[in-house]
Amino acid sequence: MAVKTPVKATFTGSDVTGLAEYQAADFIGVVDGGTGAATHTANAILLGNGTSALQSSAIQISGTSISTSDSTQIQINEGLDISGALTVGGNTTITGDLTVNGTTTTVDVSTINITNSFTFEGSTADGNETKLTVVDPTADRTITLPNATGTVVLKDTTDTLTNKTIDGATNTLSGTFSGITSLTATTLSDGTLSINSGSITSAVNGTFSGTVNASTDVQVGGISVSTKPFAIAQAVALG
């Protein structure tokens, strides 16, 4: 069916004298509150008032832009389903939970502020999660992750470290150690190091404070301290 052009009555005085097509400048008055409005707010949506009248809304549509005539926020009181991309130019405040089913991508952000912790579900959705959190800091702290691939070693777990070097020139060893094969320029404080028999094959430039007790022979230059005390004492005196 073709588009029809509305027609209007033509008058001579108060008498109808014929019919004519509507012209571009012609309009029909809109009933507004029963008073009959002849104009409609530009770009506004025409709404019913619940009775017999029509009124212009505060929501305006101009091309692809939606705004309000009174500069207030647009409220959406029902669910909103967006099938295309969503771009937010200003700040975004979410008062409820945010659930992301897809992949999140953060672009050009140098700092992400987290109030308390991250929680990782893992590959299996169950009641067990891993939480990454921090002790409440009393000053600004920085923890740097190395440029390497590997497993994080925790303070409270039992782990075997390989290919590690302890810089004895700048570190003091304390605790219980086993399986040590070489110590270089290391300060060993009194009562802080336990050495199993035969576990150290090289101790270079070591400084030992306090009393050193050994459960087996201690040899100096191939001479056993436990079996040759007189020879050592004599050698020291003569040296």
Number of C-alpha atoms within 10 A of each C-alpha: 3 4 5 7 10 9 11 13 12 14 11 8 7 7 9 10 10 10 11 11 13 14 11 6 5 9 10 10 12 17 15 18 14 11 10 13 15 11 13 16 13 11 18 19 15 16 11 14 13 7 8 10 16 19 18 18 17 18 18 18 14 10 7 5 7 12 16 15 13 8 9 10 9 11 6 7 6 6 6 7 6 7 6 6 5 7 6 6 6 6 5 7 6 6 6 6 6 7 6 7 6 6 5 7 6 7 6 6 6 6 6 7 5 8 9 11 10 12 10 11 13 10 6 8 8 8 6 10 12 10 12 10 12 10 6 8 7 6 6 5 7 6 5 6 7 7 6 6 6 7 6 7 11 8 7 6 7 8 9 6 8 6 4 6 9 13 13 16 12 10 12 13 16 14 9 11 13 13 11 13 11 13 19 15 15 20 19 20 17 12 14 12 15 14 15 15 12 11 13 14 10 12 13 11 13 15 12 12 11 9 9 12 10 11 8 12 12 14 12 9 7 7 14 15 16 11 12 11 12 11 13 16 12 10 10 9 8 7 6
